[in-house]
Amino acid sequence: CSCENTITDDSDSIDYEVVINEINYNSLDDDSYPEDWVELYNPTNETIAIGLWEFGDEDNAFTIPQNTVLLSGHYLVLCKNSDMFSNVFPSVFDFVGDFEFGLNGSGELVRLLDSDGLLVDEVEYDDIAPWPTEPDGTGPTLELIDPSLDNALGENWDASNAIGGTPGEINSVVDE
């Protein structure tokens, strides 16, 4: 997947640039950690309406609520259990849930599709090198190092420096 995320059909070229930016796929098995969640990031100068977009794996999909927007430079967390997420991260307000499937602890392909079913972004994360292995049950999340580079490459991801990750804010491993 190219982070340019240009999708072309017969009539238009659509360039959303929304990226899957952080993945919590295998938290510590502890009540102080929320269930699975994924963070989306809008690196553009535009607000993007992402209502009715779908996030999912090969077998499941979660539809983002209809009037949801992703502001320029902001993040949105999609979570499996919104009650648990808000209890663990009370200062994070930009989240939606509840998706009814879990993220595979040994890696899988996850996708973000627009309301027309066109691919916006996809990541096939893994729990073996070149992907960071620390997010696999030890507390950190999988964070994108540079959202302008290809997020399909394991080398562009690192384990968060913060146990539990950095939902709703700049990643702890961002290469500035």
N, C-alpha and C positions, 0 to 999 in steps of 0.2 A: 504494500500500500504506500502510495506517495502521500506525504503530508500536504501536498497541494490539493488533494481530495477533489479534483475536477471530475465531474460526472457529465458525460455527454449523451444526450439522446438525439432523436432526429431533428429537434428544433432549437434546443437551447443548451448552453453550457452553464452549469451551476457550480459555483466554487464556494463551499461553506467554510472550509478550513477548521471546523470544530474537530478537536482531537480527543481521543481517549488518553487521559493524562496520568491517571493513577488507578491502580487495581488492588483491592484488598480481597484476595481469593482464598486465604487460608490463615485466619487469625489464630492466635493462641486459643486453646479450648478453655475459655475462662469467661465468666459473666461480665468482666470489665472490658471486654472487647466486643464490638458489634459483629453481626453477621456480615456476609459479603457485601461489598459496595464497589462502585466504579465512579471515578470523577471525570467529567467532561470539562474541557477548557476552550474558551473562545479567544484566540489570539488576535482577532481582527479589530478594526475600529468601528464595527457595526454591531448593533443588537440583532440577534438571529432568533426568529420564532422557531422553536423546536417542538412545539406542541404536536402531538400525534406521530412524532418520530418513534422508532422502535429500537430498543437495545436488546440484544439477545445472543444466545449461542446457536449451535446448529439445530437444536430441537425446541427451543423456547424463545419467547419474545415478551418484552415488557413495553407497553405503550406509554410514552411520556404524556402527562395530562395536557389537555387541549390548549390552554392559554399560557403555556410555559414559554418563557423567553430566556435567552442566555445573553446577558449584557456583555458589551465589549470588555475584554480583559478579565472576565469573571469565570467562575467555576460553578458547576452544578453536580451534585452527588446523586447518583441513582443507587438506592440501597434496598437490600432484601428485607430488612426489618426497620421501618422508620422510627418506631417507638424506641427500640434498643439503640439505634444510631443517635437519636436526639438525647438520650440519657447519657451516652458516652461522650458526645460532642455537643454540649448545650449551647456553645457559641456559634455553631454552624447553622445558618438558617436556610441556605440555598441547597435543599435536598428534596427529592421526591422518592416515593416508594409506594408500594412494597412489591418488588418483583418476586415471583413465586418459584424461583429456581435458584440453585446455588451455582457458584463458579467452581469449576473442577480444580481440586488441589494439586493435580499433577499437570495442569495446563490445558488450554483449549483455545479455540477460535471464538472471539467475541466480535460482534458487529454493531455498528450504528447505522440505521437506515433512515432516510428522510420520509416524509408522509406519503411520497409516491413510491416508496419501496426501493429507492436508489441508494446505493452504498455511499455513505459519507466517510466512514472510517472503519478499520478493522485491525485487530491485533491478535496474533496467535501466540500468546504468552506460554512460557514453559517453566519448569522448576529445575532445569538442568542447564549447564553452561552452553552457550554464552549468556543465557539469562541468569540474573542474580538468584542464588538459591536461598538466601536468608528470609525472603518473604514467605517461604513454605513452612508455616507453622511456628515461626520463632518470634513473631511480633511486628516486624516492619512490614510495610506495604511495598508494592512495586511502583516506583516513581519514574516518570519520564525525565531524562536529563535535559533535553533540549526539544521543546515542542515544534520547532521549525524543521527538525530533521525527521527522517523516516522512523515512525514509531513501530514499524514491523520488525526492526532489527533489535535483537536482544542487547547489543552493545550500547543502545541508546536508552537503556533502563538501568536503574540501580535500586538497591534496598534503601528505603527511607531512613534518614538519620533519627527520626522520631518514632518510638514504639507506638504503633497504632496509626502512623501516617500523618499526613497533613491535609485532610479533607477541607475543601473550601478556601485554600490558600496556596501560595506559591510552593512548589515542591522543595523539600529540604536539600535535594541534590542538584538543583538547577545549575547549569554551567553558564554563569553570567559573564 
